[in-house]
């Protein structure tokens, strides 16, 4: 077996609502074989991974997977379960997996859940899947994996997962945010996280936020400056001074009197700190270990405390206890350290709530003072101190004392945080007892207790999981400070999907929601836009583009076009939306990404509906049979959402029944776009006045506009505001390349992105209403990544809709041979209409030029493009002039009242062709 590729689904997807990884697995020589065909396979696998006996599988009870193994299942399925079990064994808690065929024999997609906060760049999922496939292959081959070999393999994976994981401080903030419903996004493998969206977005890096003062961080990072700043403000601090050489440090020892502390001026986490120094030799040695600039302070007596201040409030306090072991009369100090480090709470660095103790030169020096070595066997019950400093990063432990903090200490710590300028501060104190007032002193040189350090990015571990006492949810305190008043950090969000019309609905919805100066961020096929300006030009309909908008602190409202490709390959770029819009679901992209039918396509589009929050609004097209099925899908939970239908037929039974229940729909009625609620009808705007509707001839524009109005109204836009905003929408400028009309001399040029049967049929019906079928030409390209039957259906629609056609091909053939698509389309068009005038061209420039030359004055050329920017540049070269919505050389637009009937035989043909596509 081999894994050919991996892709990460960062957000909700067609499989589950959480991140996942999808591995393309080739079974190779195991293709067509099942576990029951291999003697002893099940027993060998269970010996290696006994936990598989608890896996439920489809049976829903423990042992279900073992039954599948004994009865026979394919090896892709076995790899899935093996990966899940190995993941759990290394402490990576996941439960979901699925294996599905990938379209060819012996090839499967293995889908396995990923932890929500695992870095999207983490190699862990891939390494686990590869290890699982190798283990299954080994067991199949009969020799399996030895216990030591498997343990070593798992240990390596566990170490990798731990290095990639967030630390306890970051995890506590993430967990608190998620409990509040605040969206969280982790940046790569860093501890930098984004909380919330748009203008409510906040950043946190461990226990530092985007509001943490840079000046405050610098002050806290310089121990000498901190001590002087606080001392001059009357805060009790240890007497001392700065030293840039061992000689200076020795002089300070003489001035201050022993014992003293030497620490790096810019050090952190207790590194290079030496305590209980009493003679020049010890001070000089400490200076060598500290390196560079140092601070020498008189060592204060008492206990070591850490007080955490968040937004001016004391939220937790802990007594810190230096690393130590307790003798049992038989084990050496080194052995006791090893036992202590076996505690699963201890890890390397800050990955776990406690840090492993390292027997280094500092430990040996501390032991040496007492005449001990690591090999010494202490008596039973004797405490052996291994370090002077109590930092958790050097193996120390903590005891919660939050409820014991004296009000005098609370006032002191709050004042220190304000003086330094920190929103989150860890204040280290030496006090006889934190439950008593700070001992008073009138002379700074006689201070015996007080502040010894201020930390700008304090570790939270000692408060989250103290060895003794109550744990404190300090992550929640930080989140409450960042998001006061119970805010969930979200901005209003609309997600738009469907087969056709997505970009138009997205652009129009964004325009409507921009009333009153609201800054709208939008993603669509042409790029990412913030406040109406392009910030990235690209196909921006996937999760990365959505994250770009949601992460922009300027954005007040987000409108996200959500296409099939990004959803399938990367998942959604958000967890929940306020409004979900599904325009239609028709035959397109079939044969790609495992989609074989319109039903498959509907399953993908339904994810957008599923991820509309409870209480949100789901906007659906009542005229589309596949969209109608979305509302009854169990995972959509339509009963928990506000369901709003839109449609062109006010007599549609779905709409009439919906209105009978007092609900709301948006319909086309007597030439007006109307909001209907129960029996009440509120006319909004005449279809003839809708930008891009060409006097009412473009009925698909009516449907798109109804969908956009429904979405905007769901977010509170007022009807009168919508009408005004709609009148300001310039389809030529604000929706370029979607039914955009130009003039080249006496010929009309209608430029559109239609590239599937349904879209082409809708566009041609519009042109027939405006110009008549006999005056329509086309310069056409179709995408090569569509199935032959879909290309044939598009060709048939074109053959029915135009009298002359120029065929060209996309710059990107998308896996086809050059000329293959044009030949197929021409063949199908001639088969349907033998006398059709069809020619070939090389590229869009030649095609459009040829089509314009074929046209007579008063004709219209439908120009279909691959990319808008080069087409628009060429039209400028060609001298094409935007013509607004007035058809040239044609009579007035047909009345909307006849829109539902056929205006000519050709219209009936187009309708029939479109129906066959649905069948």
Steps between C-alpha positions, in 0.01 A plus 500: 500500500604859453359843574504705183386836636367680804274800530387679813139607550541795735134562576157335484475271201285235335617239751474676836490839664863490615839504324611181329771362276428309179756248378485348153598137568602253230458143625717368216546122552233503774233629261206263481606315815326504836615426854312169508717384209818525710537225759567636848491865396242607759680329789839641404360852468326480839817378666677809375212744565264345757308828528342429160270256681316803642436667164132521414507538121158491331358266764492782755623279786845394623627206298327609182827548317632158607186343353573677173858372509388140553227515238726674250563866428737676263840621610430870449239471774752323724754779442240757609434327833868430557577869454230600749627252759862608460391863530326429828802311632717810461244716681351655189130460569303440181211264427367549149613319189353397167629321193339546159581386149695749292357402164737226390559145623728470801517875562332654803475829682565448870351785704614543859407772747766746619509685833332838464809700595765297328707711264371478142865450401562220749667187360344285774186384310704392201759322712227317690329388181827379350588315819154342505529386138845353566376317810202352317732385221736341753216316673365384165843367402498284810775637719326796662677752717673417829388677815831688540500603133142626520572680829798673342295600198220637719747685722639679197152594383404615850807724520418648160139565601609662825742734320222604262234547768411826668621547857273495805467879510384524140277195539322657796425815301377300201277283720350803674434670166329194357274470802388855422443416133787725393662377177867407537766467231855392570785635291719220369685318780530813717320590819357803319123473481229716352181531701187639338442651157531832323477811715454276805814303426758472774844338503669313780844347522502284811416744784564812292228677302490755221424763768810419703719810514827469312652743748372285784656190349835675465486628857419156638771349283765720662526401865706802595255746341208319663660517843583871466155595359317322779738618770459863401123452525529375856454131423708279733770339284821322585795741535756449225648630180624425153841347428674460169802314637583252778691776680186718509303205632752432775487868605121476522535190718714706739252790498185292538625231730451126453309313387440645154337392178668532159277486193526598135367851449287377208455136603181296522364174639763489774786439258835615636355600838715417804380542858655480846835641387717594797856548375682664205590163345134397485401836355771482233390148405140615480602791278673260262180292482278806456713659226489862391306758699383389844295615794617437855239524775486427868318172544172555680376248749160334513304291252494522123163612356364576154193723467321524164337833417267520198341829395575652839358215705678229697364175355735240650791457738732207564783416731786364297708218643848426368580165341558233761470129577413314819721210603376145564819360650581278201509708181771746404420863426547432127253208523251713691525765229433234237189386690381859532547557128287191427194703609298536174437862590870574446642566158781678320484878509147642532307234309338361818384643827828404672856490370742212543788553741842505335802405712745764378786704645257721693345195668845360581604833651188517718553140612869568561418771751340231714775249437282291264538359148247349258614160620421574867218291653297731727323362805133423495288817515789740454436782251792570270491838326638497148479870413476830679265666254138382485429545129276232350726504194780352715281226649324690777143441615222725623230531766194712441461783753252722313245500782767595756629819334483793740327816368823691556683258267217529246528880497878478465484264202230699322714813539810324369318388183380856437843651563670264256215536250394138451150365439622154608779481755655227712640664812758310701522581870698386801279525809484339840136415430277613214209502743655785700566865413826585327749588775534881514834673459604859493845443358530331156833352607327318784237321291457142621205395282349618175503473124795317347391486135222587253424266209343632181403162354440299815466125485158383611588141584535549874144634518341257254630185668656564842641195672307604809183703524226608264563550129416845366355557155728791422452447127136599550607812688717604206221433250252698712740792502545480123127460430308685772126488534464142378595580141559199274741697281302438183384728222192446281592242237329383182609189308387459138516179302330335203586407144424828323458858618725471807729786405215733402309428821817550705583832334145627523458391864827671592384815324164501675659446843742787442225753566586765755872454449526151646829343395422173326753230424413270213653202322399389153630340183691815406668582830483627855343841558497720809280808499456466126870487417686193377768383741574181306418409142451124471237229514421573863216260584686269739576498872825699481320792339223480757761511775659804335172690530409373845847583628492860373438741791338751264215270401159549664299256285623199299344357183675183390451323170554135583574275204499123472873466435627677808239335720594150383875550496550719809169524687317816596691809607265567791314300764154663489331765289199717577352462153545225243383545140467220244422636154445178304648155446543385141729269306858630512836373623372142490782250468725720720596445862287186521178675389309271265146637520303812582407327824871491589525869417199576720669314786798734474295818471295392802804557724441875469143450621614272782738764631243777533480558874190417698277805474669606177332529160507251216414651159402238240380501140147360494510455121790253511403137579841410644515810718158411638645172632753691711236617747403145600851367559539400866841666541364830371264520800276744316259507793765686702553763234288765335419360158446753220415395146544703184369428153367630171166321525278643775265204457770246578341261756812516717463876529122506543516240779787689661306828494189328635700432816571871535859472385691720255593455134632726224328462164450652159138612473340713229838637394608588853748350740283448807554412864215274608430420864185303564225681311690827487677609180759778497613606151867591505608586145381447144696231321536733202703733726734235638857558380608233253147368447473669158150628548386171650629271226770341720286298738801327654606848618163530671570174688849616598366834621228336706761279667722799578210703639396205718853471640530874568158513665598204721780717641263786572525716188191719462287470181527868408878489545523194278308668221730803513812282506371287216457812291867586564620160378667541161502151352768594248736619775387305806430168328735498201501207265159375609259592224696815410393672177744676266468661158746444216378720219149383413545162673407424860746293703351321801780368724425230755666225703238231428677166464243229568168404339274678750696827492525502122127433467412787735731740318370406156140535611585857599655574161204349317258723689707805409620428145321186381664166435603569140722793597709312757861394444755368744874489564522210741745306712410223743718363783685179425456351846128430439375156405425432135126473564496843665696655214258335258201642689656848486564456128136407443379809685729715286384332180140583591583854599728650231518502123876554472777401742876540532661237721826548687665331797610610846866580551501220755364182336449347848625155415372485140696486179517824306198528271314217671228710662434714192475189283254335738284812526499553125406137438210514744375833366502379139327179600219704650496773234673382179477836321656694786774740392789401732866589470807459719733767634822508693442680827237747617642797311469328164161350594334826602644682200369230265156498663466878468593474131237229449234720659271729305404843632250453782621148589623398843811292570508295818866491612587237761839546668743305713643794700345844523810722524656405164160505330429848635840625387439361149156662477665835569746433218209402278330832566203339677294757691289408805137522396326480838174307490354633176494237223612643168321425181218332687153603595396566859538223755215252508251545782584301810148356503590270209821381664361161598381415151711425192558813294606302195558138397866540585411585860304176529804315369725659759258409779481141382878471482533638852249244629700215351805619693309464826382154406 
